[in-house]
Structure formats: structure tokens, C-alpha cells
Amino acid sequence: MSAFFATCPKGLEYLLRDELVALGAADVREALAGVHFSGSLETAYRACLWSRLASRILMPLAEFDAATDDDLYRGVQSIDWSTHLASHATLAVDAVTSQSKLTHSQFIAQRVKDAIVDQFRQRDGSRPGVDTDEPDVRINLRLRRDRATVSLDLAGTPLHRRGWREVQGEAPLKENLAAAMLLRARWPEIYAEGGALLDPMCGSGTLLIEGAWMAADVAPGLHREYYGFLGWAQHDIALWRSVLDEARQRAEAGLSGLRSCFFGSDADPRMVQTAKRNAQEAGVAGFLTLDKHDVTHVAPPPGFSRGLVITNPPYGERLGERNEMPQLYRAIGEALRARFAGWRAAVLAGDAELGHAIPLRAEKKYALYNGALETVLLVFELHAREEVQREAKPLSEGAQMLRNRLEKNLRHLRKRLERENIHCWRAYDQDMPEYAAAIDVYSNTGGPLYLHIQEYRAPADIPPETARHRLREIVRVAGEVLGVPRERIGLKTRERGKGGSKYGQLDQRGEFIEVAEGGLRFLVNLTDYLDTGLFIDHRLVRAKVGELAEGRRVLNLFAYTATASVYAAAGGARDTTSVDLSATYLDWASRNLSLNGFTGARHRLMQADALAFLEQDKDRYGLIYVDPPTFSNSKRAEDFDVQRDHVKLLLACAERLTADGAMVFSNNFRKFKLDHEALNERFMIEDWSAPSIPFDFTRRADIHGCWLLRLHPQESPWNSSVNHVRKQGKR
């Protein structure tokens, strides 16, 4: 078994993960713009040949620190390159760098090439040549935070180059992005049900050809003549031929049974001809019907009552300037609504603003990258207009005001949320007192939205039935404005439950959804618990923990679901220890850590009372995060009250803190007052409450408090011993 890394455009990671699992890969886990996996050489060959989503398949050879060019040179020379290429072979080097002292990628690539060539010269006086187009071996060097990874690029050239594109349009859609659009829109399922595929702005035919190959089980790399492993010294020719022969047999069988259900059109006759030539090269021209006409005249093809309309409209370059684009997107939406009832539609909009110009409510939205440009894929279920009108009921005057307020909030927040890549946020927080609730949005990168609606106590003069009616209106309006069906809305109603709980009986569905925050992934549960598993008001606090964690041992007390520990690990912590009294939360914490690839002895989970742990533990930590509950009366530990007991807790933490360590202390008790008088002697304290409140929580700026604490130099355990020695020396 060997380790591999499949690169892909951002937004495709989860689809690629599932694809690699289906191809037989093991130990599969996502990363930013790629997926780690392991397997045999056959697994790697299959990934190169069959992946519709990957850009490259990399095989790591070595990993080492490279803060200087000499470090880089020595690290590359530590690899025995004679086992990978012959002295008469050719090579090329690609290099990328981020957050490192070496910042010039061309210089890095040159240094890597020099190290390899020099090794051959020192051995027998010969040296490989350089071929930047189709080398025998392509080497990939990734440098991040001064840590270098050297890999063989088994693909050689980007895998989105399928080998059929004879000519292309002005702004061609990459084939792996087209495949992702088809998968997100569930094209394989629609084809299996007898549906058609239609692209009313087909350009060079990418979506139609990818859709046809997908339906016919044609390996996307079958027409490629070059791969990066073909000149590799360890290439197994017999194994590759067997994988290739199997793919040819599957393609022959699939194409023999393929239905002629692919339809495309374009207003530009030159693009129609381009699409025809490309389809011919791909071997599917006989299954495609291509015509010239404008998108506004698109209609279902004869004989098909259902299918998928999918298209990638221009973003402002091909058909005119940006200010003309909203009109085009509105026309697309009107045509879909008027003629395609019972169909599904998917539109790759240049950005969210263009997407909003389509007069349809998207069932799902996915963030996808078309090159460096972030786009949004909108997926629609097209119902008959009469059915939509029959379902709609008029809103009350108050509910309409609520709708206006929520839409205003979204307009105010949207650009910043997109700019900062925020997927979990607060959309509404009792902005209108008569509609007393908080509305939180949760989603994954490119995934569907989920809502968590939490009712506040209604004013005393509001009858209970009125409050219940308004809550129902909140649920309806939030679902309509945000495009979220009722089954994806978690609701917490304000009722006295057993034991004095302020909320009534909670559902027990056991349903966890995966969400994204800060480039990391977390599991949340919207129904079974009072809290979801991710306190989104602590978004900036977690980021601060990640920022402070680099190179430190990190202790997370009252760890809950260990979201802060995940941030610390991602920030470069030496190790993490997460302490909580609840076995349920620790299991949840373990899943969060594993979801992000942080497993093993470096990431401890301890079931214990926080104060008891501090008394028994003898380790020291460079960073301690403390986020206690307001109060706790657990039967397994002493009663805890954050106002009464925080001094005792923080002084106990001080005993476990290194001399140069830091502590982040936060809590959600709105009336909390930090006892500066009791703590100033031991700590230097910075009130970080205001900067730690996210912009979407400005209506409730007291939702939590946060303080950064460091030991006074003269009070730290290390300095105390040093000062004692100095005093002895003065005597």
C-alpha cells in the first residue's frame, strides 16, 4: 500500500472522496483542494484513468523541513532518483509555495531540478534532460510553512484534459468541473430513469460530452495518449494494459447501449460546429442533437417529459458587459419555469448576485471554482406554476414585515459571508421583538443549507397562542427566504420541560450533518440537544485558539465537541488534550477530530471534571482554552458556578501553564464580571470580548465574554526559580 494525493478544484473535495472510495481507495480523507488516499499501484492507475473529478494524482516520495534553499536541495538529494528515472530520461518540475520563507516558485523548481541533475552527474557523469510538455517524469514540489513534500505526478498533465477536445470556445468549461455539475444535479439518476440531458448554451459541448461518457461508462482518461507514469522507471506495463483493456471493454459495452438523449444549442453557429467536432472526437456524435438558437427559445425535446437542463451561462465576457448579464439570467429562469415543469435544472452562475437574478428558488446551492473564479451552482426542481401558486398562502402583515427584515439582513450580510467563506452564521436575532427567535444557518462547502431556529421568551403580554402562531410564521418565512425545506429546519421551542429545563422535549433523531468553518469540518445536530455542537458566536474565539496554538501543547477544558481542539491542531499544535465530563460529547469530539484527519496519541480525549483533572495532571501546556458552562450540577462532580468559581479555576490553570504560555477564557454568562482584583497579581489580562464577537452577532454583542491571560514574568513557575537563583547569587 502506498500513499497518494489527488488534487482537484476547491469545492470538489467531497465528491472526489466518494469517487475514490468507489475506485477501491483506502484511508480516504479530504484536504483543501484535494483528497489523501492509499492503495496499490493498480489503485493509482485506476484513479488516473477513471477519475472524472481529479486534476492530478500525486505519489509522495519524501517530506522534510526546507526553510532555506540548501535545506531544500539536501532534502531532494536524499531521494534515490535512479529508482524513478533513467539518466537519459527527461523531467519537469512544478512547484507551489505558501506561508514559507522560500517564496519564489520558479526558483524552488530550479533548485529541485538542480538537486536531481547533480545527483546523476555525481554518480556517473550523465544527466537527465528537461521537457516541460511531456516529460518521462514530472515532479511536484509543495512547500507549506517551510515543510516540503516531493511527489511524482502520475497524471503528467491535468486530468481534465480528456483527449477529445479538438477545439474549444473562448472560455471553455473544464471537464472535471462539468462532471461535478452533472453529479451535483444527479444526472446519472435522471439518465437511469429515462430522462434527457439538455444544454441550451452548449458552447464547445463539454457538459453534453461529459454527460454522455458518464452515462455510457466511458473512462474519462481513455482517450489520453500521455500519462506521467508511462516513463517512470517503476511503471508496470502489464498491469496498466490490463486496466486499460478493462476500460475499453466497458466503454464498448456502454456505448452500444447508449440512448440518443443529449440535446444542445447555442446562439453562435461557430460554437455549434465546434461542439459537433468535439463530439466526433469523443465518439458520441451520433447520440447528440445540436442546433443553433437562442436560449430564450429553448424547449423540451420531443418525446421527453423529464430530464436535466444544465448550462454554464457567460459571466459577462462573451455576450456583453456585466450589466447585461442579469437580464440574461432572468430570461433563462423564465424559460425554465414556463416550459420545463417536471424537469430538474442546474445553472452555474458567475456569482451569487447573478444567481439571484434567476426568478426561481434553488433547491440546492454549491460553491464551485471555475479556475480561480468562485461560482455558484444552483439546482432547481421545476414544478408547474399552478402547483406552486396552490401551495402558497398569503402572509400576515407582521410576517411580511419579518420577511422584509430577513431579506434585508441577507443583503447586508451576503457579500461579507461570501468574501470570508463563512458557512455557519446568524441570520436573525429577535430583530423584531414580536418575532422572538434566533435563526442560525449551517452548511458545508457547496452543500445545502440547514436552519436552527431557537425561540426566545415572548413578552408577558403576548398570549401563548399568538406566540405559537408567530413561531410558525418564523419557520415558514425563514424557509422561504433562505430556500430551506421544513425537513432541514431544527426548531427549539420555549417551554418548561422536565426537571426545569427551559426548553421542552427535544427530538431524538440521531441525525448529524457535516458543516464547514474556517476550512475545517464539524458535525452538528439540530434536533437532539439544546446546543448544536458548534457555538457559532465563538467563531473568532476558535480562530484565535488556532492562531495561538502553533508549536504549543494545547489543553481544552470543558471541551464539549472539541471544535477548539480541531482549530488548535489545524493551527500547528504539538498535541491537544480535550477534557470533558460527558462521554457523549467526547465521542462527538473524537468524530470531529477524525473528520479533519487528527487522530492518534497526539490528540488525547479525557473524560474528567475540569478542576479534578487540573489537580491530578502534571503536564504543562503552552495554551489553555477554558470555556466553562454558566453552571453545572452534575452528579459526577462538584457543583460549578462560573461567577463564583472562575478565580479558583483560572488559578488552577496557571499551575499547568508554561512560562511563555497563554490562556483563552470565555463564557456565555451575560452578567459575568471577571474578578480582576483576584487575578491581576498572577495574570496580565487583555479583555478580548468586543473583538471576539462576529459581525453577524452585533445585535447581541454581550452574547459572550472573552479574555486573554498570560502569567506575569515574575509569577511564572519558570521565572520564579530563575529569580530565586539570582537572589541567591546576589547574597
ChimeraX attribute file (.defattr): number of C-alpha atoms within 10 A of each C-alpha:
attribute: neighborCount
match mode: 1-to-1
recipient: residues
	/A:1	10
	/A:2	14
	/A:3	19
	/A:4	26
	/A:5	23
	/A:6	29
	/A:7	24
	/A:8	24
	/A:9	19
	/A:10	20
	/A:11	23
	/A:12	29
	/A:13	23
	/A:14	18
	/A:15	17
	/A:16	25
	/A:17	23
	/A:18	13
	/A:19	18
	/A:20	26
	/A:21	14
	/A:22	10
	/A:23	15
	/A:24	17
	/A:25	23
	/A:26	18
	/A:27	11
	/A:28	20
	/A:29	22
	/A:30	22
	/A:31	18
	/A:32	14
	/A:33	17
	/A:34	24
	/A:35	24
	/A:36	21
	/A:37	23
	/A:38	20
	/A:39	16
	/A:40	15
	/A:41	19
	/A:42	16
	/A:43	21
	/A:44	27
	/A:45	22
	/A:46	21
	/A:47	25
	/A:48	28
	/A:49	24
	/A:50	21
	/A:51	24
	/A:52	25
	/A:53	27
	/A:54	30
	/A:55	22
	/A:56	23
	/A:57	29
	/A:58	25
	/A:59	22
	/A:60	18
	/A:61	17
	/A:62	14
	/A:63	16
	/A:64	16
	/A:65	15
	/A:66	23
	/A:67	17
	/A:68	12
	/A:69	15
	/A:70	12
	/A:71	15
	/A:72	23
	/A:73	18
	/A:74	14
	/A:75	20
	/A:76	27
	/A:77	18
	/A:78	12
	/A:79	16
	/A:80	13
	/A:81	17
	/A:82	13
	/A:83	10
	/A:84	18
	/A:85	18
	/A:86	18
	/A:87	18
	/A:88	12
	/A:89	18
	/A:90	19
	/A:91	23
	/A:92	22
	/A:93	24
	/A:94	19
	/A:95	18
	/A:96	16
	/A:97	19
	/A:98	15
	/A:99	11
	/A:100	16
	/A:101	15
	/A:102	19
	/A:103	14
	/A:104	13
	/A:105	17
	/A:106	13
	/A:107	13
	/A:108	23
	/A:109	19
	/A:110	14
	/A:111	18
	/A:112	27
	/A:113	21
	/A:114	14
	/A:115	20
	/A:116	21
	/A:117	21
	/A:118	16
	/A:119	20
	/A:120	20
	/A:121	13
	/A:122	10
	/A:123	11
	/A:124	9
	/A:125	11
	/A:126	15
	/A:127	19
	/A:128	19
	/A:129	16
	/A:130	18
	/A:131	15
	/A:132	13
	/A:133	11
	/A:134	17
	/A:135	24
	/A:136	27
	/A:137	28
	/A:138	28
	/A:139	24
	/A:140	24
	/A:141	25
	/A:142	19
	/A:143	27
	/A:144	18
	/A:145	15
	/A:146	21
	/A:147	17
	/A:148	23
	/A:149	20
	/A:150	23
	/A:151	22
	/A:152	22
	/A:153	27
	/A:154	27
	/A:155	26
	/A:156	26
	/A:157	19
	/A:158	18
	/A:159	28
	/A:160	22
	/A:161	16
	/A:162	21
	/A:163	17
	/A:164	20
	/A:165	19
	/A:166	14
	/A:167	13
	/A:168	17
	/A:169	14
	/A:170	11
	/A:171	11
	/A:172	14
	/A:173	19
	/A:174	16
	/A:175	22
	/A:176	27
	/A:177	25
	/A:178	25
	/A:179	26
	/A:180	20
	/A:181	26
	/A:182	22
	/A:183	15
	/A:184	21
	/A:185	23
	/A:186	15
	/A:187	24
	/A:188	16
	/A:189	13
	/A:190	18
	/A:191	20
	/A:192	10
	/A:193	11
	/A:194	13
	/A:195	22
	/A:196	24
	/A:197	28
	/A:198	28
	/A:199	27
	/A:200	26
	/A:201	25
	/A:202	27
	/A:203	31
	/A:204	29
	/A:205	31
	/A:206	27
	/A:207	29
	/A:208	30
	/A:209	26
	/A:210	24
	/A:211	23
	/A:212	29
	/A:213	21
	/A:214	20
	/A:215	20
	/A:216	20
	/A:217	19
	/A:218	24
	/A:219	22
	/A:220	26
	/A:221	25
	/A:222	19
	/A:223	17
	/A:224	14
	/A:225	9
	/A:226	16
	/A:227	24
	/A:228	25
	/A:229	24
	/A:230	19
	/A:231	22
	/A:232	20
	/A:233	16
	/A:234	12
	/A:235	16
	/A:236	14
	/A:237	10
	/A:238	9
	/A:239	13
	/A:240	17
	/A:241	11
	/A:242	12
	/A:243	15
	/A:244	18
	/A:245	13
	/A:246	11
	/A:247	21
	/A:248	17
	/A:249	11
	/A:250	16
	/A:251	17
	/A:252	13
	/A:253	14
	/A:254	18
	/A:255	18
	/A:256	10
	/A:257	10
	/A:258	15
	/A:259	18
	/A:260	15
	/A:261	20
	/A:262	25
	/A:263	21
	/A:264	28
	/A:265	24
	/A:266	24
	/A:267	17
	/A:268	15
	/A:269	14
	/A:270	14
	/A:271	23
	/A:272	22
	/A:273	18
	/A:274	19
	/A:275	30
	/A:276	22
	/A:277	20
	/A:278	22
	/A:279	25
	/A:280	17
	/A:281	15
	/A:282	21
	/A:283	16
	/A:284	20
	/A:285	19
	/A:286	12
	/A:287	18
	/A:288	23
	/A:289	16
	/A:290	21
	/A:291	19
	/A:292	18
	/A:293	17
	/A:294	13
	/A:295	19
	/A:296	16
	/A:297	11
	/A:298	21
	/A:299	15
	/A:300	20
	/A:301	16
	/A:302	6
	/A:303	9
	/A:304	13
	/A:305	14
	/A:306	20
	/A:307	25
	/A:308	27
	/A:309	26
	/A:310	28
	/A:311	26
	/A:312	22
	/A:313	22
	/A:314	19
	/A:315	21
	/A:316	14
	/A:317	11
	/A:318	11
	/A:319	12
	/A:320	11
	/A:321	10
	/A:322	12
	/A:323	9
	/A:324	12
	/A:325	20
	/A:326	18
	/A:327	13
	/A:328	20
	/A:329	22
	/A:330	19
	/A:331	18
	/A:332	23
	/A:333	21
	/A:334	16
	/A:335	16
	/A:336	25
	/A:337	21
	/A:338	13
	/A:339	15
	/A:340	23
	/A:341	16
	/A:342	15
	/A:343	23
	/A:344	24
	/A:345	25
	/A:346	25
	/A:347	25
	/A:348	26
	/A:349	25
	/A:350	22
	/A:351	16
	/A:352	19
	/A:353	13
	/A:354	20
	/A:355	24
	/A:356	16
	/A:357	18
	/A:358	22
	/A:359	15
	/A:360	19
	/A:361	19
	/A:362	22
	/A:363	19
	/A:364	19
	/A:365	23
	/A:366	21
	/A:367	23
	/A:368	24
	/A:369	18
	/A:370	19
	/A:371	12
	/A:372	9
	/A:373	10
	/A:374	16
	/A:375	21
	/A:376	22
	/A:377	28
	/A:378	27
	/A:379	25
	/A:380	23
	/A:381	18
	/A:382	21
	/A:383	16
	/A:384	14
	/A:385	11
	/A:386	8
	/A:387	9
	/A:388	10
	/A:389	9
	/A:390	8
	/A:391	7
	/A:392	8
	/A:393	7
	/A:394	7
	/A:395	14
	/A:396	11
	/A:397	9
	/A:398	14
	/A:399	18
	/A:400	14
	/A:401	13
	/A:402	22
	/A:403	20
	/A:404	14
	/A:405	15
	/A:406	21
	/A:407	18
	/A:408	12
	/A:409	16
	/A:410	16
	/A:411	11
	/A:412	12
	/A:413	16
	/A:414	15
	/A:415	13
	/A:416	13
	/A:417	16
	/A:418	14
	/A:419	8
	/A:420	9
	/A:421	15
	/A:422	19
	/A:423	20
	/A:424	24
	/A:425	23
	/A:426	22
	/A:427	21
	/A:428	24
	/A:429	23
	/A:430	15
	/A:431	16
	/A:432	13
	/A:433	11
	/A:434	16
	/A:435	21
	/A:436	21
	/A:437	25
	/A:438	18
	/A:439	23
	/A:440	21
	/A:441	19
	/A:442	25
	/A:443	20
	/A:444	23
	/A:445	24
	/A:446	22
	/A:447	19
	/A:448	17
	/A:449	23
	/A:450	25
	/A:451	27
	/A:452	22
	/A:453	24
	/A:454	21
	/A:455	23
	/A:456	19
	/A:457	13
	/A:458	18
	/A:459	12
	/A:460	7
	/A:461	6
	/A:462	10
	/A:463	10
	/A:464	12
	/A:465	9
	/A:466	12
	/A:467	18
	/A:468	15
	/A:469	11
	/A:470	19
	/A:471	22
	/A:472	13
	/A:473	20
	/A:474	22
	/A:475	21
	/A:476	18
	/A:477	21
	/A:478	25
	/A:479	19
	/A:480	14
	/A:481	14
	/A:482	19
	/A:483	17
	/A:484	23
	/A:485	16
	/A:486	15
	/A:487	9
	/A:488	14
	/A:489	22
	/A:490	20
	/A:491	19
	/A:492	24
	/A:493	18
	/A:494	17
	/A:495	15
	/A:496	12
	/A:497	12
	/A:498	10
	/A:499	6
	/A:500	9
	/A:501	12
	/A:502	14
	/A:503	17
	/A:504	15
	/A:505	16
	/A:506	15
	/A:507	13
	/A:508	10
	/A:509	10
	/A:510	10
	/A:511	11
	/A:512	15
	/A:513	13
	/A:514	16
	/A:515	22
	/A:516	19
	/A:517	22
	/A:518	16
	/A:519	15
	/A:520	19
	/A:521	20
	/A:522	25
	/A:523	20
	/A:524	22
	/A:525	20
	/A:526	26
	/A:527	20
	/A:528	17
	/A:529	15
	/A:530	16
	/A:531	14
	/A:532	18
	/A:533	20
	/A:534	21
	/A:535	14
	/A:536	21
	/A:537	22
	/A:538	23
	/A:539	20
	/A:540	15
	/A:541	25
	/A:542	23
	/A:543	18
	/A:544	18
	/A:545	26
	/A:546	21
	/A:547	15
	/A:548	23
	/A:549	27
	/A:550	19
	/A:551	15
	/A:552	22
	/A:553	24
	/A:554	32
	/A:555	28
	/A:556	25
	/A:557	28
	/A:558	23
	/A:559	27
	/A:560	25
	/A:561	29
	/A:562	30
	/A:563	26
	/A:564	30
	/A:565	31
	/A:566	29
	/A:567	26
	/A:568	31
	/A:569	26
	/A:570	20
	/A:571	19
	/A:572	17
	/A:573	25
	/A:574	16
	/A:575	22
	/A:576	27
	/A:577	20
	/A:578	28
	/A:579	25
	/A:580	23
	/A:581	19
	/A:582	19
	/A:583	14
	/A:584	11
	/A:585	19
	/A:586	21
	/A:587	15
	/A:588	20
	/A:589	27
	/A:590	19
	/A:591	18
	/A:592	24
	/A:593	25
	/A:594	17
	/A:595	18
	/A:596	19
	/A:597	17
	/A:598	19
	/A:599	14
	/A:600	10
	/A:601	10
	/A:602	14
	/A:603	21
	/A:604	15
	/A:605	20
	/A:606	18
	/A:607	16
	/A:608	19
	/A:609	18
	/A:610	23
	/A:611	19
	/A:612	12
	/A:613	16
	/A:614	18
	/A:615	12
	/A:616	8
	/A:617	10
	/A:618	10
	/A:619	12
	/A:620	18
	/A:621	24
	/A:622	22
	/A:623	28
	/A:624	30
	/A:625	25
	/A:626	23
	/A:627	21
	/A:628	22
	/A:629	15
	/A:630	15
	/A:631	14
	/A:632	13
	/A:633	10
	/A:634	12
	/A:635	7
	/A:636	10
	/A:637	14
	/A:638	12
	/A:639	11
	/A:640	18
	/A:641	14
	/A:642	21
	/A:643	16
	/A:644	13
	/A:645	12
	/A:646	20
	/A:647	16
	/A:648	13
	/A:649	17
	/A:650	19
	/A:651	15
	/A:652	17
	/A:653	22
	/A:654	25
	/A:655	17
	/A:656	21
	/A:657	25
	/A:658	21
	/A:659	22
	/A:660	15
	/A:661	22
	/A:662	25
	/A:663	26
	/A:664	22
	/A:665	22
	/A:666	21
	/A:667	20
	/A:668	18
	/A:669	17
	/A:670	12
	/A:671	10
	/A:672	16
	/A:673	11
	/A:674	16
	/A:675	12
	/A:676	13
	/A:677	7
	/A:678	12
	/A:679	17
	/A:680	13
	/A:681	11
	/A:682	19
	/A:683	22
	/A:684	15
	/A:685	16
	/A:686	12
	/A:687	14
	/A:688	17
	/A:689	19
	/A:690	14
	/A:691	13
	/A:692	22
	/A:693	23
	/A:694	17
	/A:695	15
	/A:696	21
	/A:697	17
	/A:698	13
	/A:699	12
	/A:700	12
	/A:701	18
	/A:702	16
	/A:703	16
	/A:704	19
	/A:705	25
	/A:706	23
	/A:707	18
	/A:708	18
	/A:709	23
	/A:710	21
	/A:711	22
	/A:712	16
	/A:713	16
	/A:714	14
	/A:715	16
	/A:716	21
	/A:717	16
	/A:718	13
	/A:719	15
	/A:720	14
	/A:721	13
	/A:722	13
	/A:723	14
	/A:724	10
	/A:725	11
	/A:726	11
	/A:727	10
	/A:728	9
	/A:729	8
	/A:730	6
	/A:731	5
